[in-house]
Amino acid sequence: MGAVQIVTTCVAAAITIVAAVLVVRTVRRMLAVIRLGQPDPTRSDNRGLRLRTMLKETLGHTRMLRWTVVGAAHWFVMIAFMALSLLVLEAYFEVVKPGLGLPLIGAWNIYGLVTEWIGVLGFVGILVLMGIRLRNRPGNAERRSRFQGSTMWQAYYVEYTILGVLLCGFFIRGFKAANDELEWPTWAAPVSHALGSVLPAWPAAVSLVAMVKIIISMAWVIVIASNVTMGVAWHRFLAFFNIFFKRTPGRAGSGLGALRPMTSQGKPLDFEEADPDKDQFGVATVEQFSWKGMLDFTTCTECGRCQSQCPAWNTGKPLSPKLLILNLRDHAYAKAPYLLAPSEDLSHVNALALAEKERPLIGTAEENGIIDPDVLWSCTTCGACVEQCPVDIEHVDHIVDMRRYQVLIESNFPTEAGVMLRNLENKGNPWGAAQSTRDDWTKGLDFEVPNVASLEEGDFDYLFWVGCAGAFEDRAKKTTRAVATLLNEAGVKFAILGQGETCTGDPARRIGNEFVFQMLAQQNVETLNEAGVKKIVATCPHCFNTLSNEYGQLGGHYEVIHHTQLLAQLVAAGKLTPVQPLDGAVTYHDPCYLGRHNRVFAPPREVLGAVAGPADDNKGLVEMDRFAERSFCCGAGGARMWMEERIGKRINVERVEEALSTGAKTVAVACPFCLTMLGDGVTGKKAAGAAPEEVEVVDVASVLLRAVQK
């Protein structure tokens, strides 16, 4: 061992020891903070399925590849990063002796070939990602950058570290080739041999570059060990765990659908026995999130995909799902010294942590709050954030948990929503309509709509769940009548509950009033079970989602189908045959609770395709720029239907403008909320002279009924 190798070995050993000590200390701190969260026993079931899902999402990059260029570049960088661990390990042998490599596999030609091309593709991939980040630098007036609010220096540092390590790897191999010490032939390492042909023969260079490589790598470890909230770096390790522990690993897409029930100490809250002085009602402080919530906050990579898709952020609201998670993360780690200290001795807790514990979780800037109320109440629970998050952060659950405490304990929520909640409690529907009018929509039909109460069990195939909007809102009643007419035309035996039906409780649950939700849901479950209902067809995606995904939490297990699914089946079976062509093109708006939350994308399009045909010369079905899982919200979800939209641009207007840009005369929807929101948007555009008079917003069922009727 020469003098150069002695120096390089000592430097490599010293910086590695420092990095190892610091990173162990930081990981222990990180685990301590995550363990501060509340128990959640639902995260460790189905371990085989969880493992398969994790491997599919990470190695398969199923989320990332939805953005093709970014996803492909990131996949190569991820693989390169994994390979770098081997190449950095190899550098520890090279600082000792330039000609050494990894034992056993280091001399294999296949090892040289694979790592060579991983290095090349990783190098190209990191340059692409760096270019994308630079092109989308935050700061423009329209807030279009998904990196707005991200800690940019951390991202740049990580990217340049990867670039530097990859370059060092090629220079090490290049100098080995120049010294005629490279283990692999030209075909296995063409780039390294080409580089070696222009580099001088200098044996000490291999050890020196290997030392630089180790310094760059260990400096990176030291930096992230000194920044426990550096998610852009830590997600490389935490993402595997966060995805493994996602709430519904077997569910397609984002795993949305049901909200998680209210829990206290990891157990579902029983309102009949709950004690507000002992039990946890929602989330009032950061440590009341579950440990998975704490892991979510720590894992966030600040990529901003959630932010780029959020309807609130895109229309000038203060809500950014990314910044909400980052604020909770920073608060959790700033407060951690206080939370981890013995309660009887706070003398060693720093002043910053003591000050952090005084901050309210929900509060205005004047109140020094962590999350502003306008941020909390801007959410439509559309799920676009969860759908796009590559590490499966559960933004919607965390938002609703914070809402629950504000509503149930603080009684602090938008005043106009109070009318809706009182109507639900007193009238069983958010509009406050008389229950005696719930089946008035049947009047004037030329056939009888049977009531379950008048039938024997088994005398009907489907219970037609009309929903509050379908029973009371004038535009939605047209959809209800259209569906009933089509089912009657197709010979489907169905019945309704009539005045026995009440609100499913969706708006109460989404706003955070779990008590009212459970009151309504238990009443409905009892009614449905007494009637022997097995199969339900619903026109409202919110009812559909609640009945199929959430009533099981209260003992109600049913086969629930959306009306567009049933109509698509009837059209395919020839029981409904469109004969009247549609005038002009039609575009379809995916409701969030039908599409993203429940993955029902094809059936509505199959119905519209049967009526309108493929897109051709201003006819047929044309898609908006944002559709299917990337569909833009109408603005009504999360109980926003009953709250004023005072900040920024109206969400429904943004979506209507996108629909109008397709040139379609018909904007088809499959949700009564969407029908109202987009209908109002089109009406406003017509009044302003910004939309053709012939444009209309109608439900898929109404489109089909027109085509079926001669």
TIRO-936861 format. One record per residue: z, y, x of N, C-alpha, C in turn. Coordinates in steps of 0.2 Angstrom, whole numbers, plus 5000, padded with zeros to 4 digits. Example, Ala and Ser with C-alpha at 12.3 -4.5 7.8 and 13.67 -1.06 7.14 Angstrom:
BEGIN
503949725066503949785062503949845066;503549895064503649955068503950005064;
//
This chain:
BEGIN
500049945004500050005000500050065004;499550105004499450165008499950225005;499950285008500350335006500150364999;499450364998499250394992499550344986;499550284987499750234982500450234981;500850254987501550254986501750314981;501350374983501550434979501350424971;500750394970500450384963500950334960;501150284963501650234960502250274958;502550304962503150344961503150394955;502550434955502450484950502450444943;501950394943501850354937502550324934;502950294939503550264937504050314934;504050374937504550424935504450454928;503750474927503550504921503650454915;503450394917503550334912504250324910;504750324914505450314913505650374908;505450434910505650494906505350484899;504750474898504450464892504750414888;504950354891505150294887505850314884;506250344888506950364886506950414880;506450464881506450514876506150484869;505650444870505350414864505850374860;506250334864506750284861507250334857;507450384860507950434857507650464850;506950484851506650514845506550464839;506350404841506250344836506950334832;507450334836508150314833508350374828;508150434830508250494826507850494820;507250474820506750464815507050414810;507250354812507450304808508050324804;508550364808509150384805508950434799;508450474800508350524794507950484789;507550434790507250404785507750364781;508250334784508750294781509250344777;509250404777509650454773509350444766;508750424765508450424758508850364754;508750374747509050324743508750254743;509050204741508750134741508150134737;507750084738507150074734506949994735;507249954731507149884732506449854730;506049904728505349874725504849874731;505049894737504549904742504449844747;504849794745504849734750504549674747;504349674740504049614737503349604739;503049544738502349534739502149544746;502549524751502349544758501649524760;501449464758500749444760500249494758;500349514751499849554748499949624752;500549644753500649714757500249704764;500349654767500049644774499349654773;499049614768498249614768498049684766;498349714761498249784759498249834765;498749824769498849874775498249864780;498149794782497549784786496949804784;496849794777496149824774496149894775;496649934773496550004773496550034780;496950004785496950034792496250004796;496249944796495649914800494949924797;495049924790494449934786494250004785;494750044786494650124785494450134778;494650104773494350104766494450174763;494950214765495050284762494650334766;494650324773494350374777493550364777;493350314775492550304775492350334769;492750354764492450394758492150454760;492350484766492050534769491650504775;491050494775490650444779490750464786;490550524788490450544795491150544798;491650584795492350584797492650514798;492550474792492850414792492550364798;491950364799491650324805491850354812;491850414813492150444819492850424820;493250434815493950414815494050344817;493650304814493750234815493650214822;493150244825492950234832493550254837;493850314835494350344838494950304838;495150274832495750234831495650174835;495050144835494950084839495050094847;494750154848494850174855495550194857;495950224853496650234854497050174855;496850114851497150054852496950024859;496350034860496150004867496450044873;496550104872496850144877497550124879;497850084875498550054877498450004883;497849964882497749914887497449954893;497050004892496750034898497350074902;497750104898498350144902498750084905;498850034902499249974906498849954912;498249954912497849934918497949994923;498050054921498050104926498750094930;499250064927499850054931499750004937;499249964936499049914942498649954947;498150004944497750034949498050094953;498650114951499050164955499350124961;499450064960499750024966499250004971;498649984968498049954972497449974968;496950004971496350034968495949974965;495949914968495549864966495849814961;496449834959496749784954496549804947;496649754943496449764935496949724931;496849724925497349684921497349614923;497949574923497949504925497649464919;497349414921497049364916496449384913;496449434909495849454905495449514908;495749544913495449604917494749584920;494649524922494049504926493549484921;493649474915493149444910492649494909;492049474909491449514907491449544900;491749494896491749514889492249574888;492749574892493249624891492949694894;492649684899492249744902491749774897;491349734894490849754889491149784883;491649754880491949784874492349844875;492749854880493049914882492649964884;492049954887491550004889491250034883;491049994878490750024872491250054867;491850034867492450064863492550134866;492550134873492650204876492050254875;491450224875490850264873490850294866;490950244861490950264854491550304853;492150294856492750334855492650404857;492250414863492150474866491750514861;491150484858490750514854491150534847;491550484845491950504839492450554840;492750564845493250624846492950684847;492350684850491950744850491750774843;491550724839491350734832491950764828;492550734829493150754825493350824828;493250834834493450904837492950954834;492350934834491850984831491951004824;492150954820492350964813492951004812;493450994816494051034816493851114818;493451124823493351184825492851224820;492451184817491951214812492351234806;492951204804493351214798493951244800;493951284805494551324807494851364801;495551364800495751404794495751474795;495851514790495851584791495251624786;494851584783494351624779494651644773;494351694770494751724764494751674758;494251634757494251584751494651524752;495051514757495451464758495151394757;494551394760494151324759494351274764;494651294770494751254775495351204773;495251134774495751094772496351094778;496151124783496651134788497151194788;497051234782497451294781498151264781;498551294785499251284785499451224789;498951184792499151134797499351164804;499751134808499951154814499351134819;498951184820498251174824498351154831;498851184834498951174842499051094843;499451064838499650994839499050954838;498550974833497950934833497550934839;497451004841497051014847497250974853;497950974854498250934859498150864859;498250834853498050764852497350744854;496950784851496150774852495950784860;496250834863496050844870496450784874;496950764872497350704876496850644876;496650624870496250564869495550574873;495250634873494650654877494850644884;495350674886495550664894495650594896;496050554892496150484894495550444894;495050454889494450424889494050444896;494050504897493650524903493950494909;494550494910494950464916494750394916;494650354911494550284911493850274914;493350324912492650314915492650334922;493050384924493050404931493350344935;493850314933494150264937493650204938;493350184932492750134933492250154937;492050224937491550254941491650244948;492250264950492450264957492550194959;492750144955492750074957492050054958;491550074954490850054955490650084962;490850144963490550184969490850144975;491450114975491850084980491650004980;491149984976490949914975491549874973;491949894969492549854967492549844960;492049864956492049854949491949784947;492449754943492449684941491849654938;491449704934490949674929490249694931;489749654929489049674931488849734927;488249754929487949814926487849814918;487649754916487549744909488149744905;488749734908489349734905489749804905;489549844910489849914911489249964913;488749974909488150014911488350084913;488850114908489050184909489450194916;489850144917490250154923489850144929;489350094929488950084935488550154936;488250174930487850234931488250294934;488850304932489350354935489450344942;489550274943489750264950489150274955;488550274953487950284957487950364959;488350404956488250474958488950494961;489450454961490150474963490150444971;490550484975490650464982491050394982;491050364987491450304989492150334991;492650324988493250354989493850314986;494050264990494550214988495150254984;495450304988496050334985495950374978;495350384976495150424970495350374964;495350314965495450264959496250274957;496650274962497350274961497550344959;497250404962497350464960497150484952;496550454950496350464943496750424939;496950364941497450324937498050354936;498350394941498950434940498850484935;498350524936498150574931498150554924;497850494923497750464917498450444914;498950414918499650404916499950464914;499850514918500250584917500050614910;499350614909499150634903499450594897;499450534898499650484892500450494891;500850494897501550504896501750574894;501350624896501550694894501450694886;500950664884500850664877501450624873;501650574876502250534873502850584873;502950624879503550664880503450724874;502850744873502750804869502950784862;502650724860502850694853503550674852;503850654857504550634857504950704856;504750754859505050824858504950854851;504450824847504250854841504250804836;504850784833504850734828504450744822;504250804821503850824815503150824816;502950804822502250804824501850754821;501750754814501450704810500750684813;500350734815499650724818499650674823;500250664827500250614832500650554829;501250564826501650504824501250464819;500850484815500550444810500150384813;499950394819499650334822500050274823;500650284822501150224822501450214815;501550274811501950264805501450244799;500850254800500350244794500350174792;500450124797500450054796501050034791;501650064792502250054788502150084782;501950154782501850184775501450154770;500850124773500350094769500650024766;501049994771501349924769501749934764;502149984763502649994758502450034752;501750044752501550084746501750054739;501850084734502150064728501750004724;501150004724500749954720500149934725;500349884730499849864734499249834731;499349794726498749764723498349804718;498549864717498149904713497549934716;496949934713496349964716496450044718;496150064723496150134724496750164726;496950214723497550254725498250214723;498250174719498850144716499150184711;498850234708499150274703499150234696;499350274691499450234685500050254682;500550214682501250224680501650264684;502050314682502550344686503150304687;503450314693504050274694504550294689;504950244687505550264682506050304686;506450344682507050374686507550324688;507750334694508250284697508850324700;509350284700509950314704510250254708;510350264715510550214719510050154719;509350164718508850114718508850074712;509150094707509150054700508950104695;508450074690508250114685508850144681;508750204679509350244675509350224668;509850204666510050184659510350244655;509950284651510250344648510850334644;510950274641511450264637512150254641;512050234647512650234651512750284657;512150324658512150364664512650414663;512950434669513450494669513150544674;513050604672512750654676513150674682;513850664681514250674687514250624692;514050564691513950514696513250484697;512850484692512150464693511650514695;511150504698510650544700510150554695;510050614693509550634688508950674691;508450634693507950674697508150684704;507850734707507950754714508150824715;508750834717509050904718509050924725;509150874729509150884737508750844740;508550854746508050814750508250744751;508950734752509150674754509150624747;509050654741509050614735508350584734;507850604738507250564738507350494741;506950444739507050374742506850374749;507050324753506850314760506150314761;505750294756505050294756504750364756;505150404752504950474752505050504758;505550494762505650514768505150494773;504950434772504450404777503750434775;503650454769503050494767503050554771;503550594770503550664773503450654781;503750604784503650594791502950574793;502650544789501950514791501350564790;501450614786500950654785500550684791;499950674791499550694797499250754797;499350794791499150864791498350874790;498050814788497350814788497050864783;497450874777497250914772496750894767;496650824767496150794762496450804755;497050804754497350814748497250884746;497350924750497251004749496551014747;496050984750495351004749495150974742;495550924739495350904732495850924727;496350964728496850984723496551034719;496551024712496251074708496651144708;497251134709497751194709497551244715;497551204721497351244727496651274727;496151234724495451264724495351314719;495851334715495751384710496351444711;496551444717496951504719497751494717;497951434716498651424714499051414721;499651424721500051414727500151344729;500051294725500151224726499651194731;499851174737499551134742499951074742;499651014740500050954741500250944748;499850954753499950954760500550994762;500551054760501051104762501751084759;501651064753502351034749502650984753;502250934755502550874759502750904766;502450944769502650974776503251014775;503351054770503951094769504551044768;504450994764504950944763505150904769;504650894773504750854780505150904785;504950964785505351014790506051024787;506151024781506751034778507250974780;506950914779507350854780507550854787;507150864791507350854799507750914801;507750974798508151034800508851024797;508850984791509550974788509850914791;509450874794509750804796510350804800;510450854805511050854809511750864804;511650904799512250904794512350844790;511750814788511850754784512050694788;511950694794512050634799512750644802;513050704801513750714804514250684800;514850664803515450644799515650704794;515750684788515950734783516550774785;517050744789517650774790517650814796;517050814800517050854806516350884807;516250944805515550974806515551024811;516051024816516051074821515551064826;515251004827514650994831513951004828;513951024822513351034818513051104820;512451114822512151174824512151224817;512151284819512151334813511451334809;510951314812510251304808510351254803;510651194805510751144800511151164795;511751194796512151224791511851274786;511451314789511051364785510551324781;510251274783509751234780510051204773;510651174774510951144768511151194763;511151254764511251304758510651324755;510051304757509451324754509251274748;509151304742508951264736508251224737;508251164734507651134735507051164731;507251194725506751234721507051304721;506651344723506851414723506251464725;506351524723505851574726505951594733;505551634736505551664742506251704743;506351744738506951784738507651734738;507551674735508151634735508151584741;507651594745507551554751507451484750;507051464744506951394742506451364746;506551294746506051254750505351254746;505351234740504751234736504851284730;504351324730504351384725504151354718;504551374713504351354706503651354704;503251404706502551404705502151354708;502451324713502151264717502251204713;502851194710503051134707502751134700;502651184697502351184690501651194690;501251204695500551214696500251144696;500551084697500351024697500050994691;499450964690499250934684499350864684;499650834690499750764691499050724690;498550754692497850724692497750664697;498150674702498150614707497650624712;497250674713496750684718497050684725;497650704726497950704732498150634734;498450594730498650524731497950484733;497450494729496850464730496550474736;496550534739496250554745496650534751;497350534751497750524756497650464760;497450464767497250404770497950364772;498550394771499150354773499550344767;499250344761499650334755500250364754;500250434755500850474753500850484745;501450484742501450474735501650544732;501250594733501450664731501650674723;501250644719501450654712502150624710;502350564712503050544711503550594713;503450624719503950664722503950734718;503350754716503350814712503750804705;503550744702503850734695504650724696;504850694702505550684703505950754703;505650794707505950864707505950894700;505350884696505350914689505950884685;506050824686506550794682507250824682;507450844688508050874689508050944686;507550984687507451044685507451044677;507151004674507150994666507850974664;508050914666508650884663509250914665;509350934671510050964673510051044673;509451074676509451144676509151174670;508851144666508451174660508051224663;507751214668507351274672506551244672;506151274667505451254667505151314663;504451314663504051364660504251374652;504451434650504651434643504251414638;503551414639503151394634503151314633;503351284638503351214638503951194633;504451234632505051214628504851204621;504351244619504151234612503851164611;503451144616503151074616503651024616;504251024620504750974620505150974614;505251034611505651034604505251004599;504551014599504150984594504150904595;504150884601504150804602504850784600;505350814601506050784598506050794591;505850844588505950854580505350824576;504750834579504150814575503750754577;503950724583503650674586502950684588;502750744589502050764592502150834595;501750854600501850914604501550974600;501150964595500951024591501451044585;501951004584502351014578502051004571;501550964571501250954564501650904560;501650904554502050864549501750794550;502250744551502150674552501750644546;501850674540501450654534500750664534;500450704539499750724539499450684545;499750634548499550594554498950554552;498850534546498250494545497750534540;497850604540497350644536496650634538;496550624545495850614548495450564544;495750514541495350464537495050484531;495250544528494950564522494250584523;493850564518493150584518492750524521;493050474525492650424527492350374522;491750344523491550304517491750234518;492250224521492550154522493350164523;493650114521494350114521494650094528;495050134531495450124537496050084536;496150024537496749984535497350004539;497950004536498550024540498949954541;499249954547499549884549500049864544;500349914541500949894536500649854530;499949864529499649834523499349764525;499449744531499049684533499549634536;499349574536499749514539499649514546;500049494550499949484557499349444559;498949464563498349424565497749444560;497849494555497249514551496849564555;497049584561496649634564496549614571;496049634574495849624582496249674586;496149734584496449794588496849834584;497349864587497749924584497349984587;497150024582496850084585497350134585;497550154592498050204593497650274593;497850314588497450374587497750424591;498350434593498650484597498750544593;499150594596499350654593498750704592;498350704598497750754598497250724593;497150654593496650624588496850634581;497450644580497750644573497750714570;497850764575498050834573497550884575;497250874581496850934584496150924581;495850974578495250974575494650944579;494550964585494050934589494150864590;494750844592494850774593494850734587;494950754581494850724575494150694574;493650734577492950714576492850654580;493150654586493150594590493450534587;494050544584494350484580493950454575;493650504571493250474566492550444568;492350464574491750434577491850364579;492450354582492650294585492750244579;493150264574493250224568492650204565;492150254564491450234561491050184565;491150194572490750144576491050074576;491750074576492050004576491849974569;491950014564491749984557491049964557;490550004560489849984560489749914564;490149904569490049844573490449784571;490849794565491149744562491849724566;492049764570492749754573493249764568;493749714568494349724563494849764567;495049824564495549864567495949894562;496549914564497049944559497450004563;497750044559498150104562498850094560;499250134564499950134562500050194557;499650244557499650294552500350334554;500750344549501350384550501850344554;501750284555502150244559502050254567;501550294568501450314575501750374577;501950384583502250444586501950454593;502150514596501850524603502050474608;501650454612501850404617502350434622;502450494623502950524627502650554634;501950544635501650564641501850634643;501750684639501850754641502550764643;503050734639503750734641503850704648;503650654649503750614656503450654661;502850684660502550714666502850784667;503150814662503450874664504150864667;504450804666505050784669505650764664;505450774657505950754653505950674651;506250644655506250564655506650544649;507150584647507550564641507150564634;506750614633506250624627505750564628;505450554634504950504635505250434632;505850414635506150354633506350344626;506550404623506650404616506050384612;505450424613504850414610504550344611;504650324617504350254620504650204616;505350204616505750144613505550144606;505450194603505350194595504650164594;504150184599503450154598503450074600;503850064605503849984607504149944601;504649974598504949934593504449924587;504049984585503649974580503049934581;502749934588502249894590502449814590;503049804592503249734593503349704586;503649744581503749724574503149704571;502549744572501949734569501549674573;501849654578501449594581500849614585;500849674587500249704591500149674597;499549644599499349614605498849664609;498349684605497849724608497749794605;497649844610497649914607497049944610;496649984606496150024608496350104607;496350144613496550214612495950254615;495950314611495450364613495750414619;496350424619496650474624496850434630;496550454636496750424642497450424644;497850474642498550484643498950434639;498750424633499050364629498850304632;498250294633497950234636498450214643;498550264647498850254653499650234652;499950274647500650264645500750194642;500350174637500350114634500250054638;499750054643499650004647500049994653;500250054656500550044662501350064662;501550094657502250124657502650084652;502350064646502850034641503149974643;502749944648503049874651503749884654;503949944656504549964659505149964653;504849964647505349964641505249904637;504949854639504849794635504249794631;503749834632503149834628502549814632;502349754631501749724635501149714630;500649754632500049744627499449744631;498849724629498249724632497849794629;497849844633497549904631496849924634;496449944629495749964631495650034629;495250064633495050134631494350124627;494250174622493750164617493050164621;492950194626492350194630492250124633;492750084635492650014637492449974631;492749984625492549944620491849954617;491750014617491050034615490550014619;490650014626490149984631490049914630;490649874628490549804626490149794620;490249834615489849824609489149844610;488949894614488249904615487949854619;488349824624488049774628487949704624;488349694619488249634615487749644609;487449704608486949714603487249734596;487949744596488249764590488149834588;488049874593487849944592487249964596;486749984592486049994596485850064595;485850104600485650174600484850174598;484650214593483950224592483750294592;484250344591484050414591484050444599;483550464602483550484608483950554609;484250564615484650624616484250674618;484350734615483950794617484250824623;483850824629484050854635484450804639;484650824645485150784649485850794647;486250744650486950734648487250724655;487850764656488250754662488950724659;489250684663489950654661490450684666;491050704662491650724666492150664666;492350644672492850594672493550614671;493850594665494650614665495050584670;495550624673495950594678496250534676;496550534670496950474669496550414666;495950424665495550364664495150344671;494950394675494550374681495050354687;495350414690495750404696496350354694;496650374689497350334688497150264686;496650244682496550184680495850144681;495450184686494850154689494350134683;494350174678493750164672493250214674;492750194677492150234679491550214676;491350154675490750124673490650124666;491150104661490950094654490750164651;491050224652490750284649490050294651;489850284657489250294660488750244657;488950184655488550134652488350154645;488850174642488650204635488150254635;488350304639487850364640487150344642;487150294647486550274650486150244644;486450204640486050174634485750224629;486150274629485850334624485350374628;485550394634485150444637484650424642;484750364645484350334650484550364657;484150344662484250374669484050444669;484250484674484050554675483350554677;482950604673482250604675482050664671;481750714675481450774672481850804666;482450834668482950864663483150824657;483150754659483350704654483850654657;484150614653484550564655485250584658;485550544661486250554664486250584671;486550644672486550674678487250684680;487450674686488050684689488250754692;488850774691489050834694489250814701;489350874705489450864712490050814714;490550834710491250794710491250744704;491250684705491250634700491650574702;491750524697492150464699492850484702;493050454707493650464710493750534713;493250564714493350634716493150684711;493250664705493150714699493650764699;493450824697493850884697494250884690;494850904690495250904684495050954679;495250944673495050994668495651044667;496251024670496751074670497351064665;497251004661497750994656498350944657;498250904662498650854664499350874666;499850834667500550854669500850904664;500650894658500950944653500751014654;500251024658499951094659499551114652;499351064648499051084642499451134638;500151124639500551174635500951224639;500651244645500851294649500351344650;500451404651499951454652499751454660;499151474661498851464668498751544670;499251564673499251644674499051654682;499051604686498851624693498151594695;497751634698497151614700496651604695;496051574697495551554692495751494687;495551494681495751444677495351374679;495751324679495451254682494851234677;494951244671494351224666493751264667;493851324669493251364670492851344677;493251324682492951294688492551234686;492851194682492451124681491851144676;491951184671491351204667490751234671;490951274676490351304680490051244684;490351194686490051144689489651094684;489851094678489451054673488851094671;488951154671488351194669487851194674;488051194681487551194686487051134686;487251084682486851024682486251034677;486251084673485751094668485751054662;486251014661486350964656486551004649;486250984644486351014637487050994634;487150924636487750894633488250874639;488850904638489450884643489850834639;489850774641490150714638490850704641;491350694637492050684640492250624636;492850594639493150534636493950544635;494150614633494850624633494950684628;495350684624495450744619495650804623;496050804628496250854632495650894636;495250844639494650874642494150904637;494150874631493750904626493950974624;494550984624494851054622494751104628;494951074634494851124640494151144642;493751094642493051104644492651144638;492851124632492551154626492751234626;493351244627493551314628493251354634;493151314639492751344645492051364643;491751314640491051334638490951384633;491451384628491451444623491551514626;491951514631492051574635491451594639;491051544642490451564646489951584641;489851554635489351574630489551654628;490151664627490351734625490151784630;490151764636490051804642489251804644;488851764640488151764641488051724647;488451674650488351644656488251564654;488151544648487951484646487451484641;486951434641486551434635486851414629;486651434623486951424617486951344615;486451314617486351244615486851194619;487151214624487651174628488251164623;488451094623489051074619489451024623;490051024621490550974624490750924619;490550864620490750814615490950754618;491350714614491550644617491050594617;491050544622490550494622490450454616;491050444612490950414605490450454601;490550524601490150564596489450554599;489250554605488650544608488350484605;488650434606488450364603488350364596;488750394592488750394585488050424582;487950484586487250514584486650474585;486750434591486150394593486050334588;486650304586486650244582486450264575;486650314572486450334565485750364565;485350334560484650354559484650414555;
//
